[in-house]
Structure formats: structure tokens, C-alpha cells
């Protein structure tokens, strides 16, 4: 995960309840320090974010499975 911490874009990894498990350094400085991803999503986009992040995708690449043991890997 350390190489992702310095990614040039803000990212979050979240669990099924949208609890933030990890975030990049840029996400730490760009967004308020919150525990739940939905707290950084605007009011009108929360339902869309929930629907998108609850969609399950089949991960075929082993490196992705090793990289992110989470429900969603979200790059903003």
C-alpha cells in the first residue's frame, strides 16, 4: 500500500459500510478528516455513490487482489 499513499490523485479504500480503511496523502490534505466516505460526498450524490460502490466487480488480476483487500478502491 505504501506506493499508493503517494499516488498523484486522491484515493480512498472503503469497506461495505463506506468506512474509510485507507487513503492517499493527497486525499488527507484535500478532504476533511472523516471516518466514512459518504461524509465527503455532496448531499445530492450520496445515493449515486452508494449504488456505484455497492456494485460488485469480478477482480481477475491477482495484483489487484493483493493490493486492495476491500470492497471498493475509489479514485477521485
C-alpha positions in Angstrom: 0.0 0.0 0.0 2.9 2.4 0.5 3.3 3.2 -3.2 -0.4 4.1 -3.3 0.0 6.5 -0.3 2.0 8.8 -2.6 -0.3 8.5 -5.7 -0.7 11.7 -7.6 -4.5 11.6 -7.2 -6.6 11.4 -4.0 -8.0 7.9 -3.4 -9.8 6.0 -0.7 -10.3 2.4 0.1 -13.6 1.7 1.9 -15.4 -1.3 3.4 -19.0 -2.3 2.6 -20.3 0.3 5.1 -18.3 3.0 3.4 -15.9 3.2 6.4 -12.6 4.6 5.1 -9.9 1.9 5.5 -7.1 3.8 3.8 -6.4 7.0 1.9 -3.7 8.6 0.0 -1.7 11.5 1.3 -3.4 13.8 -1.2 -6.8 12.7 0.0 -5.7 13.5 3.5 -4.9 17.1 2.6 -7.7 17.6 0.1 -10.7 16.3 2.2 -11.8 16.8 5.7 -10.6 14.1 8.2 -13.7 11.9 8.3 -14.2 8.2 9.0 -17.0 7.5 6.5 -16.5 8.1 2.7 -20.1 9.4 2.4 -19.2 12.3 4.6 -17.0 13.7 1.7 -19.7 13.2 -0.9 -22.1 16.0 -1.6 -25.7 15.5 -0.5 -27.1 15.1 -4.0 -24.6 12.4 -5.0 -24.8 10.2 -1.9 -27.3 7.7 -3.4 -25.4 7.5 -6.6 -22.1 6.9 -4.7 -23.8 4.1 -2.6 -25.2 2.5 -5.7 -21.9 2.6 -7.6 -19.8 1.5 -4.6 -22.1 -1.4 -3.8 -21.8 -2.8 -7.3 -19.7 -5.9 -7.2 -17.0 -6.4 -9.8 -15.1 -9.5 -10.5 -11.4 -8.9 -9.9 -9.4 -11.1 -12.2 -5.9 -9.7 -11.6 -4.1 -11.2 -8.7 -2.1 -8.0 -8.1 -5.3 -6.1 -7.6 -6.5 -8.6 -5.1 -3.2 -8.3 -3.2 -3.2 -4.6 -3.4 -6.6 -3.9 -2.1 -8.4 -6.3 0.2 -11.5 -4.2 0.4 -14.9 -3.6 -1.2 -14.0 -0.6 -3.3 -10.9 1.1 -4.5 -12.1 4.6 -5.3 -10.0 7.2 -7.0 -11.4 10.8 -7.1 
